[in-house]
Amino acid sequence: MAKTFRAWEPEQRWLLPPAIEEFVPAGHLAHFVRELVREELDLSGIVEVYDDERGQPPYHPVMMTALLLYAYCQGVYASRRIAQGCEQRLDFMAVTALAQPDFRTISDFRKRHLAALSGLFTQVLKLCGQAGLVKLGHVALDGTKIKANASKHKAMSYARMQEKEAVLRREIKEMFRQAEAIDREEDRRYGPDRRGDELPEELARRETRLKKIREAKAALEAEAREKAAAEGKDPKTAKPPAKAQRNFTDPESKIQKTNDGYIQGYNAQIAVDDTFQVIVAQHVTPAAPDVQQLQPVVTSIERTLKTRPQSVLADAGYWSEENVRALEKKRIEPFIATGRQKHGKRAPSPRGRPRKDMTLRERMERKLLTARGRKTYSRRKVIVEPVFGQIKQARWFRQFLRRGVQRVRHEWALVCTAHNVLKLRVAMGMV
């Protein structure tokens, strides 16, 4: 007996098309993000920009916002890939209701409204707080280095700039000398009527490089003068260190050290609440050290959530007596490592009462060796590090698309917003 199969008729036409809600199953993330943006978020800062009735009507800004937020939740960041999703993926169609904006429209919308889109982080964070996802018991801090939209090979040190500037000046001078010699020879051969003032391509390229080097050199010198003035020194005599570097593609990015070597990038910071791994503060800095980032993070939490965490957990990169004093002044208990611990070696727990003459560092070292201190500090890794894993591994955010620290900060805020949206969806039972 022949086996009977279910019907498969690709040419079959539908009399009634399915509803948008039927494109993906009920409870799908696409439905959640679409309705969250439509019903819960205040997009007046984006919508009110559209006040000109001339020309073809634009795509609805609420739909475009939902599309971008959903794409970031799915780990899709490039405008061309987002546009492709609108044409090929049912989940994207469920968000856009079959609208298919092209990649240029998506890119322009993101550029135009990036600052307003980054403001969604605060709105979503407050929704997480209302849903009970944020308790501010233990909050863990950490930073990760993310590549800039620039190559480290497009950077040059101040010493190299001085050297290259002199070389290019000599080369340009020599090319002008040769051009004048050729002009004289051609005048002798063909007469004096030829213009002869066309700029050779090679000369134009060298002059452009010289201009970029001079601009970068001047920027480094300006930074050196500002630093000297801030330190109370004479800015007129200040000069940049020979190894000071500046990137020609994204001048605000810096060389960052990672476990895999050096990259041209930024230092992305987050603070994560212990309860559901919700990001409660975030920012980006071109500075590589973490030590100066702790206090701005705590201030951000206070400003957004109108309260303070009970304790802050951070690795040795955040250690400083100033940071400890600042937290204790706010009545926040610090658990900050004072140095790297050697693997396989565990110091014994302290006994007896602490000495009265102990320094701040000694008191912190002793606290982290107590049973309570070990247990609390051990939470740091399981609170904050998995969040970076979800962002960089699960959702493949490995490089910024925008250039310049302000634009990069807005982009990172949108990435962190998408993370919190996913946490909010779980809390509201949409799984």
C-alpha positions, -999 to +999 in steps of 0.1 A: +000+000+000+014+034-010+021+059+019-003+089+021+013+123+027-001+156+037-009+179+007+019+201-006+007+225-033+031+254-038+009+269-066-022+270-044-036+305-040-053+317-008-088+332-010-083+350+023-047+360+034-037+353+070-037+380+096-004+396+107-008+379+142-007+345+125+027+350+109+044+338+140+030+319+171+012+337+199+037+348+225+065+353+200+090+380+207+079+399+175+044+404+190+059+415+223+083+441+209+057+455+185+031+460+212+056+472+238+067+500+215+031+508+205+016+508+239+042+513+266+070+536+252+068+573+248+081+581+213+070+617+212+106+628+208+107+609+175+072+614+162+071+652+167+100+656+144+077+648+114+058+680+109+063+686+071+034+673+050+053+677+017+065+648-003+056+611+000+045+600+035+074+584+054+072+550+071+055+553+105+083+561+131+067+538+157+069+509+133+106+519+124+114+520+161+098+486+167+117+472+137+151+485+150+145+473+186+134+439+174+164+436+151+187+444+179+170+417+201+177+392+173+214+402+169+208+419+135+225+453+134+234+462+098+207+481+079+211+459+048+204+427+069+175+444+086+160+453+052+166+417+041+147+405+071+117+426+062+116+409+028+124+373+038+115+367+075+080+362+088+090+375+123+102+408+108+070+410+087+049+405+119+066+436+133+064+458+102+029+445+090+045+437+056+061+471+052+095+468+035+117+498+041+150+497+022+184+497+039+189+534+032+157+543+048+165+522+079+201+536+081+188+572+078+162+567+104+187+553+128+212+582+122+185+608+125+170+595+157+199+577+174+199+600+204+162+596+210+164+558+205+192+556+231+167+573+255+145+542+253+170+526+277+157+546+306+120+539+297+126+501+295+146+501+327+118+517+346+094+491+331+117+464+344+116+480+378+078+481+378+078+445+368+099+436+399+130+427+379+152+452+397+159+450+435+192+468+437+206+444+463+239+434+447+249+453+416+280+441+397+301+463+374+323+454+345+336+466+312+344+451+279+365+463+250+345+465+217+360+473+183+354+507+168+344+512+132+380+518+124+412+499+119+441+501+143+464+503+113+448+537+105+463+551+137+497+569+140+518+580+169+528+616+175+565+607+168+556+590+136+534+620+126+564+643+130+586+620+109+559+614+082+551+651+080+587+659+072+589+632+046+557+642+029+568+679+028+601+669+011+582+646-014+557+673-023+585+699-027+603+675-050+572+667-070+566+705-075+602+709-086+598+681-111+565+695-123+581+729-129+610+712-148+585+693-170+566+726-176+597+744-187+606+715-210+571+714-225+570+751-229+603+748-249+588+720-271+552+730-275+551+767-267+539+787-236+502+783-243+496+751-223+480+757-189+502+732-170+485+739-136+466+705-134+473+689-100+489+654-106+470+626-089+500+615-069+506+650-056+469+654-046+471+621-027+502+632-008+488+666+000+456+650+014+477+627+036+498+657+048+466+676+057+452+646+077+485+642+095+487+679+104+451+679+117+458+648+138+490+663+151+473+695+160+446+676+179+471+657+200+490+690+207+457+706+218+450+676+241+484+680+257+478+717+263+444+710+279+459+683+301+488+706+312+463+734+320+442+710+341+473+700+360+484+736+367+513+735+343+523+759+315+502+748+284+526+767+261+554+742+268+532+711+268+539+685+241+522+651+235+542+620+244+560+604+214+537+573+217+504+592+219+483+580+190+453+592+170+432+573+145+424+589+112+391+570+107+376+574+142+398+599+161+379+595+193+385+558+196+417+545+213+439+515+212+425+490+238+442+459+252+422+426+252+429+390+259+434+385+222+457+414+216+452+451+208+422+466+191+411+500+180+380+505+201+361+517+231+355+506+267+318+496+271+306+496+307+275+481+323+261+476+358+239+446+363+213+439+390+216+405+407+178+396+406+173+390+368+205+403+352+189+436+341+213+463+330+207+492+354+234+515+340+256+517+309+280+540+292+309+540+268+343+557+272+375+558+250+396+555+282+409+520+287+412+519+326+380+510+345+389+527+378+373+561+368+341+545+356+326+533+389+313+566+403+296+577+370+278+543+370+265+547+405+254+583+398+235+570+367+217+544+388+207+570+413+195+595+387+174+569+368+159+547+395+159+574+423+175+550+448+209+534+455+221+498+454+229+481+487+262+468+476+285+471+445+307+443+433+337+450+411+370+435+401+405+449+407+403+472+378+379+494+398+400+495+430+409+528+444+406+543+479+386+572+464+360+548+449+356+530+483+352+562+502+327+575+476+305+543+480+307+543+518+297+580+518+266+570+499+260+541+524+267+516+496+288+486+508+317+480+484+331+446+475+360+455+452+390+433+447+424+449+454+444+427+431+442+396+410+439+363+428+462+334+418+444+304+405+444+274+428+455+294+458+431+304+484+441+325+514+429+315+548+399+332+564+409+359+589+405+353+626+399+376+655+391+413+654+406+436+627+434+459+638+424+495+643+453+508+623+445+489+591+445+508+559+415+510+535+431+484+512+439+460+541+403+463+554+389+455+520+413+425+516+403+412+549+366+416+542+369+397+509+386+368+528+357+364+553+330+338+546+305+365+538+329+384+517+339+354+496+302+344+491+292+379+481+321+387+458+317+353+441+284+366+428+301+391+406+310+367+378+276+351+376+258+385+376+277+406+350+298+383+329+270+363+314+254+395+302+285+403+281+283+367+268+247+371+258+255+404+240+287+395+223+282+357+217+245+350+215+236+383+198+269+389+180+275+425+189+313+426+183+318+460+167+303+494+167+287+506+135+289+543+143+319+566+148+326+591+175+322+586+212+287+603+214+272+582+186+289+551+200+273+558+234+238+560+217+244+528+199+255+509+231+224+522+249+202+507+222+221+473+225+215+474+263+179+483+258+174+452+236+189+431+264+165+445+290+135+440+266+143+403+265+144+402+303+111+421+305+095+396+281+103+367+303+090+385+334+057+392+317+052+355+308+058+360+271+079+328+266 
